[in-house]
Amino acid sequence: MSRKKSEEYFHVLPENLNCAQALLKGFQKEFTISDAEIEEFRAWGGGRAEGGICGALFAAERLLRQAGKPSIESEFIAATGHRNCPDIKESAFPCPHCVRIADELVEKKL
């Protein structure tokens, strides 16, 4: 059975998950992530992650680091043009696309 992609959880009611949360939700089973952990990531969406990094990238990096997998940051930047949320938004690159790209890049590392 294929998993539901992270983008499918982004800003969907009733949870209304942000980019960081949606990324975690998309990999919840693969990484055994609790709903409480996903809720904790509410604080890191919308450009609020450390250094203004995109929340989807922030969550992806956290997952990969915990799994001992390599970073996706350079590939993410190559695909989106930026690392930080404000820069991504300024370039009019849609947030759902960032979530999709981060999801695809994490999936490739697994």
Order of alpha helices (4+ residues) and beta strands (2+ residues): alpha-alpha-alpha-alpha-alpha-alpha-alpha
